[in-house]
Structures are given as structure tokens and as C-alpha cells.
Amino acid sequence: MQIDTSRTRSRIVAVLGPTNTGKTHLAMERMLGHASGMIGFPLRLLARENYDRAVVLKGRGLVALITGEEKIIPPGARYFLCTAESMPLDRKTAFVGIDEIQMCADPDRGHIFTERLFSARGRDETMFLGSDVIKSLIRQLVPEAEFDTRPRLSTLSYTGERKTARLKPRTAVVAFSASEVYGLAELVRRRWPTMTVLEEGESRNTWENAVHCGELLGQRGIDEIILVSDRAHLPRALLCFQSQGVLAQAAWRKRLPKQEWVPSAGALSMVPEIWYEWLALVWYHLRYL
């Protein structure tokens, strides 16, 4: 005798698409619509931000925050906002979500996201959020999963170079080193005292920086940024951020020699850096795109 388990099996949905397409918002709505739920995020800042949102909607006594640095767990908590590593999967909830599931391919944290892909399940609904680059892998490893593909909501275009002094409202500036961040932060505070300065410190390369910043910016409804970095690094940075659906403009802090074809000490000193960036650009095309 065959037993039909379709009614008791947790519904599994993979919501895939570029950043700023409403994936996290959908997951939060779905979780809060259940009697209980849990979402694992790649960044503690995202967990904290969505914890604050859930507290407003459900009350502080029903919402928990669990990251590597913070643990706020009320006795009657029903909704858990966590980093992926900190998810208390021994607690059975009606809904489970994993954000940025494409990090299964990450060389350092991929084993955590892969384990969540295989074993993290809600009683009634499970949702995986991320880039559509992971679609074929999910189809192979979780054949029962349904797919919801989210289209890009905005047109992506390159608008050219722009000075940091000419910032429009709701524009984000992204830098690639601590010294640049602090220098820009001071400039921004002096010129625009009400602006917010965020530091994303968990990424290890430009691609991860683009993924994490894209998620943070999407949470705030920001889709246009100015990238500040060395001129040699900007092509790779623009590629990464534009691939995440972020309208990026370039603003370099160190110019190459004006006549690159003229031999000079300055030009020759930058040859290793330029070669490194070209090789990295080719590698990013092969690995990520």
C-alpha cells in the first residue's frame, strides 16, 4: 500500500533573482503569517535589521535575535531572526527561510549553507532566497522544490563618472578599504550631517562586498551608488555591483598617469596592480558570471 505524503510534506519554495526584487520582504511576510518561523541571514546586520522590523509588527516578546554577537531570546519567542550559523534548528517552527542560498558555493561558509539546504525545514513552509545561479543545483539536490523567479525591477545602465560632491538624495557611496570608508564618512558627515554611514565588514573580496552591500541597500530602497576606489580596481567593482542590480557610478581616488603610453616611474610602478586587476576581472567573469 502506498501512502500519500504530499499533505504532510513541507512546501519548499526557492525565490530567486537579483537583489532589490523583494525576496527578503516576501520571506518576512510569509514568516510572520505563520504561527512561528525562523530566517537565517548571511550578515548579522541583516538579522538585526529584520529583527527590528518584526518587533514592530509582532512585539518584542514574540521575536528573537540570534547572531554570533547578540542573543535576545524572550521566553515566549515564536519568530527567530538569525545568522545562518546561529539558527537554533532544534526548535521546530512552521516556517524556515535561508537568505543568500547561493553561498553554498562559498569556500569558507558554503558548508553551513549546504547543510541548511539539505536539512533546514519548516513544518509547513521552507523558503530559499538568492541568486538564480543556484537554480540548477537546487533542482538537482531538492527536486521537490518549487521555483519563483523574480525579474529585475529597474533598468540597469552606466551613467558615467561623477564627483562625490555632487550626490543626489538617496545615493549610496561604497568604498573598498577602511581608510577610504573613514575618510568618506567624515566628508559625508560634514557636508550632509543627517546621512547614514554603514560599514560592511564581513566580505572577503569585491564580489562578496557587492552581494552583501546589494542586500543592505535593497533593504533601504537604495538602487544608485557611487563607487570610490583606485581607478585600476573600478572596472571589477563596477562589474560586481552592476551584476547585483545596483546602478553604480565610478569615482576614483587615485588617478593613473594621464599619458599611460609614456614610460615613467609612476606608470611602471602600477604595472603589477593593473595586471592583477585584469586577471581578477577575467577570473570573476569565469567564476561568478
Secondary structure, DSSP 8 states (H G I E B T S, - for coil): -----TTTS-EEEEEE-SSSSSHHHHHHHHHHHSSSEEEEESSHHHHHHHHHHHHHHH-GGGEEEE-SS-EE--TT--EEEEEGGG--TTS--SEEEES-GGGGG-TTTHHHHHHHHHH---SSEEEEEE-GGGHHHHHHH-TT-EEEE----S---------TTS--TT-EEEESSHHHHHHHHHHHHHH-TT---------SSHHHHHHHHHHHHHHTT--EEEEEE-TTTHHHHHHHHHHTT-EEEEEESS---SSTTS--HHHHHTHHHHHHHHHHHHHHHHHH-
